[in-house]
């Protein structure tokens, strides 16, 4: 995620009533989790 995308995500989640701590937890998870590679 770019910095701008992170800020937009934080603003959207805050507007929905999510706490700053929860926002940070979600962003850390998204940025540190390996994407799953689908195999057919």
C-alpha positions as a Markdown table, in Angstrom:
| # | Residue | x | y | z |
|---|---|---|---|---|
| 1 | Unk | 0.0 | 0.0 | 0.0 |
| 2 | Unk | 1.2 | 3.5 | -0.7 |
| 3 | Unk | 1.1 | 6.1 | 2.0 |
| 4 | Unk | -1.9 | 7.8 | 0.4 |
| 5 | Unk | -3.8 | 4.5 | 0.3 |
| 6 | Unk | -3.0 | 4.0 | 4.0 |
| 7 | Unk | -4.3 | 7.5 | 4.9 |
| 8 | Unk | -7.5 | 6.9 | 2.9 |
| 9 | Unk | -8.0 | 3.6 | 4.6 |
| 10 | Unk | -7.5 | 5.1 | 8.1 |
| 11 | Unk | -10.0 | 7.9 | 7.3 |
| 12 | Unk | -12.6 | 5.5 | 5.9 |
| 13 | Unk | -12.3 | 3.2 | 9.0 |
| 14 | Unk | -12.4 | 6.1 | 11.4 |
| 15 | Unk | -15.6 | 7.5 | 9.7 |
| 16 | Unk | -17.2 | 4.1 | 10.4 |
| 17 | Unk | -16.3 | 4.3 | 14.1 |
| 18 | Unk | -13.2 | 2.1 | 14.2 |
| 19 | Unk | -10.5 | 3.0 | 16.7 |
| 20 | Unk | -7.0 | 4.0 | 15.8 |
| 21 | Unk | -5.6 | 1.0 | 17.5 |
| 22 | Unk | -7.7 | -1.4 | 15.4 |
| 23 | Unk | -6.8 | 0.5 | 12.2 |
| 24 | Unk | -3.1 | 0.0 | 13.0 |
| 25 | Unk | -3.6 | -3.7 | 13.8 |
| 26 | Unk | -5.4 | -4.2 | 10.4 |
| 27 | Unk | -2.7 | -2.3 | 8.4 |
| 28 | Unk | 0.1 | -4.2 | 10.1 |
| 29 | Unk | -1.7 | -7.5 | 9.2 |
| 30 | Unk | -2.2 | -6.5 | 5.6 |
| 31 | Unk | 1.3 | -5.3 | 5.1 |
| 32 | Unk | 3.1 | -8.3 | 6.8 |
| 33 | Unk | 1.0 | -11.2 | 5.5 |
| 34 | Unk | 2.2 | -13.2 | 2.6 |
| 35 | Unk | -0.3 | -13.2 | -0.3 |
| 36 | Unk | -1.8 | -16.6 | -1.0 |
| 37 | Unk | -0.9 | -18.0 | -4.4 |
| 38 | Unk | -3.8 | -19.9 | -5.9 |
| 39 | Unk | -3.0 | -23.1 | -7.8 |
| 40 | Unk | -5.3 | -24.9 | -10.1 |
